[in-house]
């Protein structure tokens, strides 16, 4: 086998493969757009039902002292391990 023939054959195969992928993706774009139009025509989107309004919970004032002790101990332990 001669090398230029092999390179030419490889280029032909590459162009054929890339062309096939390009055609498939182009068709996919158009078919997806067409399906989207069909769905919106025959099955229109329903209006969203508003959720019942709830009174937001009042934010807690201050921080739990027990939580502060636990956090302080965790930070102290972490800093001790880093040394």
N, C-alpha and C positions, 0 to 999 in steps of 0.2 A: 504494500500500500504506500502510495506517495503521500507525503505530509500535506501539500497544498490541497489535495482532494479531501483529506480528513478535516482540515480546518474549514473548508467550504461546506462540507457536510454538517459540521458542528454549527456553523453560522446559520445554515438553512433550518436546522432543527430548533435553534434558539429563536429565530424569527417566527417560525410556525407556532412554537409554544407561547411566546409573548403575544402573538396575534390572537391566538385562541383565548388566552386569559383576558385580553382587552375586549374582545367581542363579548365574552361571557359577562364581564363586569358591566359593560355598557347595556346589555340586555337586562341585567339585574336591576340597574337604576331605573330604566323605563318601566319594567314590569312592576317594581315596587311602587313607583309613582302612580301607575294605573290602578293598582290594587288599593292604594290609599284613597284615590278618588271614588272608587266603587264603594268602599266601606263607609266613607263619609256621606255618600249619597243614599245608600240603602239602610244604614244603621247609624243615624245621626247621634251625636253625643248628647247624653241627657244632661239637663241643668243640674249642677251640684246642689244638694240639699244643705242649707246652712246648719251648722252644728249648734245645739242649744248653748246659749251663753252661760258660762259658769263664773262664779265669783272667784277670782284668783286667791289662792291661799296667802295669808299674810306672811311675809318673810320673818324668820326667827331673828330676834334681837340678841346679840351677843353670841359667844361661843361656849360650848360645854366645857367646864373646867377639866373634866376627866379626859376629854379628847385632847386638850392642850397638853396634859401630862404625858399622854401616850405619844403624841407627836414629838414632844421635846425629848423623850427617852429614845425614840427612833433616830432622831437627828444626832443625838449624842453618840449613840452606838455606831452610826454610819461614819461619823467623823473619827471615832476611835479606830475603826477598821482601816481607814484611809491612811493613817500615819504609819 
